[in-house]
Amino acid sequence: MRVNKLAMMLALLLGATQAYAENPTINVDGLTAPVLGQVTNWRRDIHAHPELGNREFRTSKIVADQLKKLGLEVQTGIAHTGVVGILKGGKPGPRVALRADMDALPVTEQVDVPFASKVTAEYRGEKVGVMHACGHDSHTAILLGVATALAGMRRDLPGEVMFIFQPAEEGAPEGEEGGAPLLIKEGLFKNFKPDAVFGLHVWAGLHAGEIGYRSGPFMAASDRFTILVKGEQTHGSSPWRGIDPIVTAAELITSAQTIVSRQIDITRQPAVVTFGAIKGGIRYNIIPDKVELVGTIRTFDEDMRKDIFHRLTNIAEHTAAANGASVETHIPADVGNPVTINNPALTTRMLPSLQHVAGADHVSEIALVTGAEDFAYYAHEAPGLFFFVGATPKDRDLAKTPSNHSPKFYLDESALDLGMRALTQVTLDFLGGAHTTK
């Protein structure tokens, strides 16, 4: 059964390669150019009205309404706020899935644009600003544009396309499931098994007009951890009467830095251990009874991943014991994202498509990225290709530009055009090299 599946996959890839060789000058401009203005409007509207994971109610309605206007088969309410549309072409052919994420981040925007977010929400019990600081607004708009463009040529389209608009890529709220794992769990591919799945991400680390890719392992596995340090509350003037969880937590954080710097062989693969939040205490003269630490672990190797889990747990328990405190560890705290792996055969197959839309000099293989993506789950279900589209204006220094997740993250909107053309091109080329004209 497994051999037959592999043979079918190779046959599809070889067939798609032959189709591209026969039609090497496919041009998608005639399909995408008329849609670009609307894509820009969608992006700005969604940017001004961001929503956190599993709460993308307004965004999902915009998506669903547009897909229904296009005459697609539309499913809503999957994985809370997810929307899935299926476009059936007028000719037989393979099946392709395309994915965009819709959620924003608990970040207060600091970008001076007319459509800057003024939205606030509650996150982990605190009032926070909400911003599309990772560019998911552009992903949603781009995929809506691709759906619109392809729906306009459905009679000549070989095969079928699934458009996945996914909630909670940045992670579901505590106590909830979400994102790609929940979509798959709820039967995303039960009746539609794709032969390939594609996705993109706008990226501050590349200039506008550039595309970055990597064959094989591309983005890191990510795991979230929580460590609760338990002490004994007392007056700040007499610390000897209690057990100080703040000092214990500080020692724990410092000691944990040696995991990557001194204990892990980083010549094999890179790894990251980051503490992202410390929460404890309420008043200047009270030593609290507990401190909560949360953070993330990024790895590219499963054995190294498990080793870091063990070492961090060991440091937490022994540091606490040395200070007379105790710890409650959740390492990892939940099921994390696996490594995002681009199928090598599919990557080789689609590279000419990316080079065609951006120009060969503007497509480059980039280094491993310690950022993570739950697109990895889709790539476990079907051959996958995930690539980056440059978001930083060409006149800006990449070394000084704010990164994704920054309150100053800025998108050069020409990325919308390149992203839409790239995703349309790889789709058409994989489906069989359909002809389009300007």
C-alpha positions as CSV (number, residue, x, y, z in Angstrom):
1,M,0.0,0.0,0.0
2,R,2.8,2.4,0.9
3,V,4.8,1.5,-2.2
4,N,1.7,2.2,-4.4
5,K,1.2,5.6,-2.7
6,L,4.8,6.5,-3.4
7,A,4.6,5.4,-7.0
8,M,1.5,7.5,-7.5
9,M,3.1,10.5,-6.0
10,L,6.2,10.2,-8.2
11,A,4.0,9.8,-11.3
12,L,2.1,13.0,-10.5
13,L,5.3,14.9,-9.9
14,L,6.8,13.6,-13.2
15,G,3.6,14.3,-15.0
16,A,3.6,17.9,-13.7
17,T,7.2,18.3,-14.6
18,Q,6.5,17.2,-18.2
19,A,3.5,19.6,-18.4
20,Y,5.8,22.5,-17.3
21,A,8.5,21.5,-19.8
22,E,5.9,21.7,-22.5
23,N,4.5,25.0,-21.4
24,P,7.5,26.8,-19.8
25,T,6.2,30.4,-20.4
26,I,2.9,30.3,-18.4
27,N,2.0,33.8,-17.4
28,V,-0.5,34.4,-14.6
29,D,-0.7,38.2,-14.8
30,G,-3.9,38.2,-16.8
31,L,-5.5,36.3,-14.0
32,T,-4.1,38.1,-11.0
33,A,-3.7,41.8,-12.1
34,P,-7.4,42.5,-12.2
35,V,-7.7,41.2,-8.6
36,L,-4.8,43.1,-7.0
37,G,-6.7,46.2,-6.0
38,Q,-9.3,44.1,-4.2
39,V,-6.5,42.0,-2.5
40,T,-4.9,45.2,-1.2
41,N,-8.3,46.4,0.1
42,W,-8.9,43.1,1.8
43,R,-5.5,43.2,3.4
44,R,-5.9,46.7,4.8
45,D,-9.4,46.0,6.1
46,I,-8.3,42.8,7.9
47,H,-5.2,44.6,9.2
48,A,-7.3,47.3,10.7
49,H,-9.6,44.7,12.4
50,P,-7.3,42.0,13.7
51,E,-8.5,39.0,15.7
52,L,-6.7,36.6,18.0
53,G,-6.6,32.8,17.4
54,N,-9.9,31.0,17.5
55,R,-11.7,34.4,17.6
56,E,-11.4,35.3,13.9
57,F,-15.2,35.8,13.5
58,R,-15.2,38.9,11.3
59,T,-12.3,37.7,9.2
60,S,-13.8,34.3,8.5
61,K,-17.1,35.9,7.5
62,I,-15.3,38.1,4.9
63,V,-13.6,34.9,3.6
64,A,-16.7,32.8,3.5
65,D,-18.8,35.5,1.8
66,Q,-16.2,35.9,-0.9
67,L,-15.8,32.2,-1.5
68,K,-19.6,31.8,-1.8
69,K,-19.8,34.6,-4.3
70,L,-17.2,32.7,-6.4
71,G,-19.5,29.7,-6.4
72,L,-17.1,27.4,-4.4
73,E,-18.2,24.6,-2.1
74,V,-17.8,26.3,1.3
75,Q,-17.5,24.8,4.8
76,T,-17.4,27.1,7.8
77,G,-17.0,26.5,11.5
78,I,-14.3,23.9,11.1
79,A,-11.7,24.2,13.9
80,H,-13.8,26.9,15.5
81,T,-13.5,29.7,12.9
82,G,-11.9,28.0,9.9
83,V,-13.2,28.3,6.4
84,V,-12.6,25.8,3.6
85,G,-13.5,26.3,0.0
86,I,-13.3,23.8,-2.9
87,L,-13.0,24.8,-6.5
88,K,-13.7,22.0,-9.0
89,G,-12.1,22.6,-12.4
90,G,-13.8,21.8,-15.7
91,K,-11.1,19.2,-16.6
92,P,-9.8,16.1,-14.8
93,G,-6.6,16.5,-12.9
94,P,-4.8,16.3,-9.6
95,R,-5.9,17.9,-6.3
96,V,-4.1,20.8,-4.7
97,A,-4.6,22.4,-1.2
98,L,-3.6,26.0,-0.5
99,R,-3.4,27.4,3.0
100,A,-3.5,30.8,4.6
101,D,-3.6,31.7,8.3
102,M,-6.0,34.3,9.6
103,D,-5.0,35.1,13.3
104,A,-3.3,38.1,14.7
105,L,-1.0,38.6,17.7
106,P,-1.3,40.3,21.1
107,V,0.9,43.2,20.0
108,T,0.2,46.9,20.1
109,E,0.9,48.4,16.7
110,Q,3.5,51.1,16.3
111,V,3.4,51.5,12.5
112,D,2.2,54.8,11.1
113,V,-0.2,53.7,8.4
114,P,-3.8,54.9,7.9
115,F,-5.2,51.4,8.5
116,A,-3.1,50.7,11.7
117,S,-4.9,48.6,14.3
118,K,-6.5,50.3,17.3
119,V,-8.0,47.0,18.5
120,T,-7.6,45.6,22.0
121,A,-8.6,42.3,23.5
122,E,-8.0,40.2,26.6
123,Y,-5.1,37.7,26.5
124,R,-3.9,35.6,29.4
125,G,-6.1,37.8,31.7
126,E,-4.6,41.1,30.5
127,K,-5.8,43.8,28.2
128,V,-3.5,43.9,25.1
129,G,-3.3,45.5,21.8
130,V,-4.0,43.3,18.8
131,M,-2.0,43.5,15.5
132,H,-1.2,41.5,12.4
133,A,2.4,41.6,13.3
134,C,3.2,38.5,11.4
135,G,1.5,39.3,8.1
136,H,-1.4,36.8,8.3
137,D,-3.7,39.6,7.0
138,S,-1.7,39.5,3.8
139,H,-1.8,35.7,3.6
140,T,-5.6,35.7,3.9
141,A,-5.9,38.5,1.2
142,I,-3.5,36.7,-1.1
143,L,-5.3,33.4,-0.9
144,L,-8.7,35.2,-1.5
145,G,-7.1,36.7,-4.6
146,V,-5.8,33.3,-5.8
147,A,-9.3,31.8,-5.3
148,T,-10.9,34.7,-7.3
149,A,-8.3,34.4,-10.1
150,L,-8.7,30.6,-10.4
151,A,-12.5,30.7,-10.1
152,G,-12.5,32.9,-13.2
153,M,-10.9,30.1,-15.3
154,R,-12.6,27.1,-13.8
155,R,-13.8,25.7,-17.1
156,D,-10.2,25.4,-18.3
157,L,-8.8,24.4,-14.8
158,P,-7.6,20.8,-14.6
159,G,-8.3,19.2,-11.2
160,E,-9.5,20.6,-8.0
161,V,-8.2,23.2,-5.5
162,M,-8.9,23.3,-1.8
163,F,-8.5,26.8,-0.1
164,I,-7.8,26.5,3.6
165,F,-8.3,29.6,5.7
166,Q,-6.9,28.5,9.1
167,P,-7.4,30.0,12.6
168,A,-4.9,30.0,15.4
169,E,-1.6,29.4,13.6
170,E,0.1,31.2,16.4
171,G,-1.4,28.8,18.9
172,A,-4.8,28.3,20.4
173,P,-5.8,30.1,23.7
174,E,-4.9,28.1,26.8
175,G,-7.3,25.3,27.4
176,E,-8.4,25.1,23.8
177,E,-7.4,23.2,20.7
178,G,-6.9,24.9,17.4
179,G,-4.8,25.5,14.2
180,A,-3.8,22.9,11.7
181,P,-3.9,19.9,14.1
182,L,-7.6,20.6,14.9
183,L,-8.5,21.1,11.2
184,I,-7.0,17.7,10.4
185,K,-8.6,16.1,13.5
186,E,-12.0,17.4,12.4
187,G,-11.6,15.7,8.9
188,L,-10.1,18.4,6.7
189,F,-8.7,15.8,4.3
190,K,-11.3,13.1,4.9
191,N,-13.0,13.6,1.5
192,F,-10.4,15.6,-0.2
193,K,-6.9,14.1,-0.2
194,P,-4.5,16.5,-1.9
195,D,-1.7,15.4,-4.1
196,A,0.3,18.5,-3.0
197,V,-0.2,21.3,-0.5
198,F,1.3,24.8,-0.8
199,G,1.7,27.8,1.5
200,L,3.6,31.0,1.8
201,H,4.7,33.5,4.4
202,V,5.6,37.2,4.0
203,W,9.0,37.6,5.7
204,A,10.8,40.7,7.0
205,G,14.1,39.0,6.5
206,L,13.8,39.3,2.7
207,H,13.4,42.4,0.5
208,A,10.2,42.9,-1.5
209,G,10.5,41.1,-4.8
210,E,12.5,38.2,-3.3
211,I,11.4,34.6,-2.7
212,G,13.1,32.3,-0.3
213,Y,12.8,28.6,-0.1
214,R,14.6,25.5,1.3
215,S,14.4,21.9,0.3
216,G,13.9,19.4,3.2
217,P,13.8,20.7,6.8
218,F,13.0,24.4,6.6
219,M,11.4,25.7,9.9
220,A,11.9,24.4,13.4
221,A,9.8,22.2,15.6
222,S,8.3,24.4,18.4
223,D,7.3,23.4,21.9
224,R,5.8,25.6,24.6
225,F,6.8,25.0,28.2
226,T,5.5,26.2,31.6
227,I,7.4,26.1,34.9
228,L,5.6,27.0,38.1
229,V,8.1,27.8,40.9
230,K,6.5,27.5,44.3
231,G,7.9,29.2,47.4
232,E,6.5,30.6,50.7
233,Q,5.1,34.1,50.8
234,T,6.5,36.5,53.4
235,H,7.2,40.2,54.0
236,G,9.8,41.7,51.7
237,S,11.7,43.1,54.8
238,S,12.3,39.6,56.2
239,P,13.0,37.2,53.3
240,W,14.5,34.6,55.7
241,R,10.9,33.9,57.0
242,G,9.8,32.5,53.6
243,I,11.1,30.9,50.5
244,D,11.7,33.3,47.6
245,P,10.4,32.0,44.3
246,I,11.6,35.1,42.4
247,V,15.3,34.5,43.2
248,T,14.8,30.8,42.5
249,A,13.2,31.6,39.1
250,A,16.1,34.0,38.3
251,E,18.7,31.3,39.0
252,L,16.6,28.8,37.0
253,I,16.5,31.0,34.0
254,T,20.3,31.8,34.2
255,S,21.2,28.1,34.5
256,A,18.9,27.1,31.6
257,Q,21.0,29.2,29.3
258,T,23.8,26.6,29.5
259,I,21.6,24.0,27.8
260,V,22.2,25.4,24.4
261,S,25.5,27.2,25.1
262,R,27.3,24.3,26.9
263,Q,25.3,21.0,26.9
264,I,23.9,20.5,23.3
265,D,26.0,19.8,20.3
266,I,24.9,22.7,18.1
267,T,27.2,21.6,15.3
268,R,24.6,18.9,14.5
269,Q,21.5,21.2,14.4
270,P,20.7,24.6,15.9
271,A,18.4,24.7,19.0
272,V,16.8,27.5,21.0
273,V,15.5,27.7,24.6
274,T,13.7,31.0,25.2
275,F,11.8,32.3,28.3
276,G,9.1,34.6,27.0
277,A,7.2,35.6,30.1
278,I,7.7,35.8,33.9
279,K,4.7,36.4,36.1
280,G,4.8,36.6,39.9
281,G,4.2,39.0,42.7
282,I,1.9,41.9,43.1
283,R,3.5,44.4,45.5
284,Y,7.0,45.8,46.1
285,N,7.3,44.7,49.7
286,I,5.8,41.2,49.4
287,I,7.7,38.1,48.4
288,P,5.1,36.0,46.6
289,D,4.4,32.4,47.0
290,K,4.8,31.5,43.3
291,V,6.3,32.6,40.0
292,E,5.2,31.3,36.6
293,L,7.7,31.0,33.7
294,V,6.6,30.3,30.1
295,G,8.8,29.9,27.0
296,T,9.6,28.0,23.9
297,I,12.0,25.3,22.6
298,R,13.0,25.2,19.0
299,T,14.7,22.1,17.5
300,F,15.3,20.3,14.2
301,D,16.2,16.9,15.6
302,E,13.9,14.6,17.6
303,D,16.6,13.2,19.9
304,M,17.9,16.7,20.6
305,R,14.3,17.8,21.3
306,K,13.8,15.1,23.9
307,D,17.2,15.8,25.4
308,I,16.4,19.5,26.0
309,F,13.1,18.5,27.6
310,H,15.0,16.3,30.1
311,R,17.8,18.9,30.8
312,L,15.3,21.8,31.4
313,T,13.3,19.6,33.8
314,N,16.4,18.6,35.6
315,I,17.7,22.2,36.0
316,A,14.2,23.3,37.2
317,E,13.9,20.6,39.8
318,H,17.4,20.8,41.2
319,T,17.6,24.6,41.3
320,A,14.3,24.7,43.2
321,A,15.5,22.1,45.6
322,A,18.7,24.0,46.2
323,N,16.6,27.0,47.3
324,G,14.1,25.1,49.4
325,A,11.4,25.7,46.8
326,S,9.5,23.2,44.5
327,V,8.5,23.3,40.9
328,E,5.6,22.1,38.8
329,T,6.9,21.5,35.3
330,H,5.0,21.1,32.0
331,I,7.8,20.5,29.5
332,P,6.3,20.5,26.9
333,A,3.1,22.1,28.0
334,D,1.1,20.8,25.0
335,V,1.6,19.2,21.6
336,G,4.0,21.4,19.6
337,N,4.6,21.9,15.9
338,P,6.8,19.4,14.2
339,V,9.6,20.4,11.9
340,T,8.3,22.0,8.6
341,I,9.8,19.9,5.9
342,N,9.5,20.8,2.2
343,N,9.2,17.7,0.0
344,P,12.5,17.6,-2.0
345,A,10.9,16.3,-5.2
346,L,8.1,18.8,-5.0
347,T,10.5,21.6,-4.3
348,T,12.6,20.7,-7.3
349,R,9.5,20.5,-9.4
350,M,8.1,23.9,-8.4
351,L,11.4,25.9,-8.3
352,P,11.1,26.9,-12.0
353,S,7.6,28.2,-11.2
354,L,8.9,30.5,-8.5
355,Q,11.8,31.6,-10.7
356,H,9.3,32.4,-13.5
357,V,7.3,34.8,-11.4
358,A,10.1,36.5,-9.5
359,G,13.1,36.0,-11.8
360,A,15.8,33.5,-11.2
361,D,18.1,36.1,-9.6
362,H,15.4,36.8,-7.0
363,V,14.8,33.3,-5.8
364,S,17.3,31.9,-3.3
365,E,17.7,28.9,-1.0
366,I,17.9,30.3,2.6
367,A,19.3,28.9,5.8
368,L,17.3,27.0,8.4
369,V,14.7,29.1,10.2
370,T,14.1,28.7,13.9
371,G,10.7,30.1,13.6
372,A,8.0,27.5,13.4
373,E,4.9,26.8,11.4
374,D,1.9,24.5,11.9
375,F,1.9,24.1,8.1
376,A,4.1,21.2,9.0
377,Y,1.0,19.2,9.8
378,Y,-0.3,19.5,6.3
379,A,3.1,18.5,4.9
380,H,2.7,15.3,6.9
381,E,-0.5,14.5,5.1
382,A,0.7,15.3,1.5
383,P,3.9,16.5,-0.2
384,G,4.3,20.1,0.8
385,L,6.1,23.2,-0.2
386,F,6.2,26.3,2.0
387,F,8.1,29.4,0.9
388,F,8.8,33.0,1.9
389,V,7.9,36.2,0.1
390,G,10.0,39.3,0.9
391,A,8.1,42.0,2.9
392,T,10.8,44.7,3.6
393,P,11.1,47.7,1.2
394,K,14.1,47.5,-1.0
395,D,15.7,50.6,0.4
396,R,15.8,49.4,4.0
397,D,18.7,47.6,5.7
398,L,17.6,44.0,6.5
399,A,19.9,43.9,9.5
400,K,18.0,46.9,11.1
401,T,14.4,46.2,9.9
402,P,11.8,45.1,12.5
403,S,11.1,41.4,12.3
404,N,7.9,39.5,12.1
405,H,6.1,39.7,15.5
406,S,7.5,43.2,16.1
407,P,5.0,46.1,16.8
408,K,6.9,47.9,14.0
409,F,6.6,45.1,11.5
410,Y,5.9,46.7,8.1
411,L,4.7,45.1,4.9
412,D,5.7,46.4,1.5
413,E,2.4,45.8,-0.2
414,S,4.1,44.7,-3.5
415,A,4.5,41.4,-1.6
416,L,0.8,41.0,-2.2
417,D,1.3,40.9,-5.9
418,L,4.3,38.6,-5.9
419,G,2.7,36.3,-3.4
420,M,-0.5,36.0,-5.3
421,R,1.3,35.4,-8.6
422,A,3.6,32.8,-7.0
423,L,0.9,30.8,-5.4
424,T,-1.2,30.9,-8.6
425,Q,1.7,29.9,-10.7
426,V,2.7,26.8,-8.6
427,T,-0.9,25.7,-8.5
428,L,-1.5,25.9,-12.2
429,D,1.9,24.3,-13.0
430,F,1.3,21.4,-10.7
431,L,-2.3,20.9,-12.0
432,G,-0.9,20.6,-15.5
433,G,0.5,23.8,-16.9
434,A,-2.8,25.5,-17.9
435,H,-2.3,28.4,-20.4
436,T,-3.1,31.9,-19.4
437,T,-2.6,35.1,-21.3
438,K,-2.4,38.8,-20.4
